[in-house]
Amino acid sequence: MDRTTEKDSRYNDLEKMSLRDILQNINNEDQTVPLAVAAALPQIEALAAVTAAKMKQGGRLFYIGAGTSGRLGIVDASECPPTFGVPFDWVVGIIAGGDGAIRKAVEFAEDDVNQAWKDLLAYDINSKDVLVGIAASGTTPYVIGGLEKADENNVTTGCIVCNCGSPVAAVAKYSVEVITGPEFLTGSTRMKAGTAQKLVLNMLSTSVMIQLGRVKGNKMVDMQLTNNKLVDRGTRMVMKETGLDEQTAGRLLEKYGSVRKAVENYRI
């Protein structure tokens, strides 16, 4: 396979560049990422469609990855409950090396081809669920092993990779390949590749949650009210939907715990 993510940077002598040139050149490279994501839209659509269908039938969405890829999956999974008011076990992110690897790299954790499936079995993963492997290189053994075992057990599989023709994409049934090319800093896939993966994850989880009815209009009507900013946002949303004053809307929101329930109960 052609691992373009590992090819030499288009730039050289980085340490001799001015600070402005470093920033400008990183930004120039970053601007290519959305175009690479756009080219993969049909693949993203296919993965989002099957994920929504499975979740409507009671399935869950799992992400597995190592290093940056694993962390990005955990970030996306952890933001679904507060954003969309879904249970914490609807979207699950798992990283090679366990939760300690979120903050500190665990040596060789990504090289264990058997560990991902062991990690997934702790959640009783089954044929109702969807497993998405995230790997910039597309060669991570932890991810490949997890996807292979998932396939054997009739779990729907997908992936997000940043190279063409990778082993990960060959195993996954619904592959998303976003070809981001060489990094500004050679091989540093936390940069363009990581940005591409984050964009795809945003698109996947948001589009799925919209299909699951977790958005109304353009509002997060099921968001968890976990801080004052969100309570204020929720109050304004209730005010707009009902025409109530701020105090009354705030009391209604506090009573029912979500924008959706507050508005629904006001209209009864």
C-alpha positions in Angstrom: 0.0 0.0 0.0 1.0 3.6 -0.6 1.4 5.2 2.9 1.2 8.9 1.9 0.8 9.9 5.5 4.4 8.7 6.1 5.9 10.4 3.0 8.4 13.3 3.5 6.9 16.7 4.1 6.6 19.1 1.2 8.6 21.5 3.4 12.2 21.3 4.5 14.5 23.0 7.1 11.5 23.7 9.3 13.8 24.9 12.1 15.1 27.6 9.8 11.7 29.1 9.0 10.4 32.2 10.7 7.5 31.7 13.1 5.1 33.3 10.7 6.2 31.0 7.9 5.8 27.9 10.1 2.2 29.0 11.0 1.4 30.0 7.4 2.6 26.7 5.9 0.7 24.6 8.5 -2.4 26.6 7.7 -1.8 26.1 4.0 -1.7 22.3 4.5 -4.8 22.4 6.9 -6.9 24.0 4.1 -6.5 20.9 2.0 -8.2 18.7 4.6 -11.9 19.7 4.0 -11.4 19.0 0.3 -10.1 15.5 1.1 -13.1 14.9 3.4 -15.5 16.1 0.6 -14.1 13.5 -1.7 -15.1 10.8 0.8 -18.7 12.0 1.3 -20.3 9.0 -0.4 -18.3 6.7 1.9 -19.3 8.7 5.0 -22.9 8.7 3.9 -22.9 4.9 3.6 -21.4 4.5 7.1 -23.8 7.0 8.7 -26.8 5.3 7.0 -26.0 1.8 8.3 -25.1 3.2 11.8 -28.4 5.1 12.1 -30.3 2.0 10.9 -28.6 -0.2 13.5 -29.0 2.2 16.3 -32.7 2.6 15.5 -33.0 -1.1 16.2 -31.3 -0.8 19.6 -27.6 -1.1 18.5 -24.7 0.9 19.7 -21.7 2.6 18.1 -18.2 1.7 19.1 -15.0 3.4 18.2 -11.5 1.7 18.5 -8.2 3.2 17.9 -4.7 3.8 19.2 -2.9 7.0 20.1 -4.4 10.2 18.5 -7.0 8.1 16.7 -8.2 6.4 19.8 -8.4 9.7 21.7 -10.4 11.3 18.9 -12.9 8.4 19.1 -13.2 8.9 22.9 -13.7 12.6 22.5 -16.6 12.1 20.0 -18.2 9.4 22.1 -18.0 11.4 25.3 -19.6 14.4 23.8 -22.7 12.5 22.6 -24.5 12.3 26.0 -24.2 16.0 26.9 -25.0 17.2 23.3 -27.8 14.8 22.5 -29.0 13.6 25.8 -28.4 9.9 25.0 -27.3 7.3 27.4 -23.5 6.9 28.0 -23.4 3.5 26.5 -24.9 4.4 23.2 -21.6 5.6 21.7 -18.5 4.1 23.2 -14.8 5.0 22.5 -12.0 2.5 23.3 -8.3 3.2 23.1 -5.4 0.7 22.9 -3.8 0.6 26.3 -6.9 1.4 28.3 -8.0 4.8 29.7 -4.5 5.5 30.9 -3.5 5.9 27.3 -5.8 8.9 26.9 -3.2 11.0 28.7 0.1 9.0 28.3 1.2 6.8 25.5 1.3 3.1 26.4 4.2 1.4 24.6 3.3 -1.2 22.0 -0.3 -1.2 23.0 -1.3 -0.7 19.3 0.6 -3.8 18.3 -1.5 -6.3 20.1 -3.8 -7.8 17.5 -6.0 -9.6 20.1 -6.6 -6.9 22.7 -9.3 -4.9 20.9 -11.7 -7.8 20.9 -11.1 -8.5 24.5 -11.8 -4.8 25.3 -15.0 -4.9 23.2 -16.3 -8.1 24.9 -16.3 -6.2 28.2 -19.2 -4.3 26.7 -21.0 -7.4 25.3 -20.6 -6.2 21.8 -23.0 -8.1 19.5 -24.5 -8.2 16.0 -26.8 -5.3 16.7 -23.8 -3.0 17.1 -21.5 -1.0 14.7 -17.7 -1.0 15.2 -15.7 1.8 13.6 -11.9 1.4 13.6 -10.0 4.7 13.5 -6.4 4.5 12.2 -4.6 7.3 10.2 -2.1 4.8 8.8 -4.7 2.1 8.2 -2.2 -0.5 9.5 -2.7 -0.5 13.2 -2.8 -4.2 14.4 -5.0 -3.4 17.4 -7.7 -2.0 15.0 -7.2 -4.7 12.4 -7.6 -7.5 15.0 -10.7 -5.9 16.4 -12.4 -5.5 13.1 -11.6 -9.0 12.0 -13.1 -10.5 15.1 -16.1 -8.2 14.7 -16.6 -9.5 11.2 -16.4 -13.1 12.4 -19.2 -12.3 14.9 -21.5 -10.5 12.5 -20.9 -7.0 13.9 -21.2 -4.3 11.3 -17.8 -2.8 10.7 -16.5 0.6 9.4 -13.3 2.5 9.5 -11.8 6.0 9.1 -8.3 5.9 7.5 -6.1 8.4 5.7 -4.3 6.1 3.2 -5.5 4.3 0.1 -5.8 0.5 0.0 -5.0 -0.1 3.7 -5.3 -3.4 5.6 -7.9 -1.7 7.9 -10.0 -0.6 5.0 -9.8 -4.1 3.5 -11.3 -5.6 6.7 -14.0 -3.0 7.3 -17.3 -3.4 5.4 -17.9 0.4 5.3 -14.6 2.1 4.8 -14.0 5.9 4.8 -10.7 6.8 3.2 -9.7 10.4 3.5 -6.4 10.9 1.7 -4.7 13.8 3.4 -1.2 13.2 2.0 2.2 14.1 3.7 2.1 16.0 6.9 3.9 19.4 7.4 6.0 17.6 10.1 6.8 14.3 8.4 4.7 11.4 9.8 2.9 13.6 12.5 -0.6 12.3 11.8 -2.0 14.2 14.7 -2.0 17.1 12.3 -3.9 16.8 9.0 -4.9 13.2 9.4 -6.1 13.9 12.9 -8.1 16.9 11.7 -9.7 14.8 8.9 -10.7 12.1 11.4 -12.2 14.7 13.7 -14.2 16.2 10.9 -15.5 12.8 9.8 -16.4 11.8 13.4 -18.3 15.1 13.8 -20.2 14.3 10.6 -20.9 10.7 11.6 -22.2 11.2 15.1 -24.1 14.4 14.3 -25.9 13.0 11.2 -26.7 9.8 13.1 -28.2 11.7 16.0 -30.3 13.8 13.7 -31.6 10.7 12.1 -32.4 9.3 15.6 -34.6 12.4 16.3 -32.2 14.0 18.8 -32.3 17.4 17.1 -35.3 19.6 16.4 -35.0 22.4 13.8 -31.4 23.2 14.4 -31.4 22.9 18.2 -29.9 20.5 20.7 -33.3 20.0 22.4 -32.1 17.0 24.4 -28.8 18.4 25.7 -27.9 17.8 29.3 -28.0 21.0 31.4 -24.7 20.4 33.1 -23.5 24.1 33.6 -24.9 27.6 33.7 -24.0 28.3 30.1 -26.2 25.4 28.9 -29.0 26.3 31.3 -29.0 29.8 29.8 -28.9 28.4 26.3 -31.8 26.1 27.1 -33.8 28.9 28.6 -33.4 31.0 25.5 -34.5 28.0 23.4 -37.6 27.5 25.5 -38.4 31.3 25.3 -38.2 31.2 21.6 -40.4 28.2 21.2 -43.1 29.2 23.7 -43.0 33.0 23.8 -42.5 32.9 27.6 -40.5 35.4 29.6 -37.1 34.4 30.8 -38.1 33.6 34.4 -41.0 31.4 33.5 -39.1 29.6 30.8 -36.3 29.0 33.3 -38.7 27.5 35.8 -40.2 25.3 33.1 -36.8 24.1 32.0 -35.7 23.3 35.6 -38.9 21.4 36.2 -38.7 19.1 33.2 -34.9 18.9 32.7 -34.7 19.3 29.0 -35.8 21.8 26.3 -37.8 19.2 24.5 -39.8 18.1 27.6 -40.2 21.7 28.7 -41.7 22.8 25.4 -43.8 19.6 25.0 -45.3 20.0 28.5 -46.0 23.7 28.0 -48.1 22.9 24.9 -50.2 20.2 26.6 
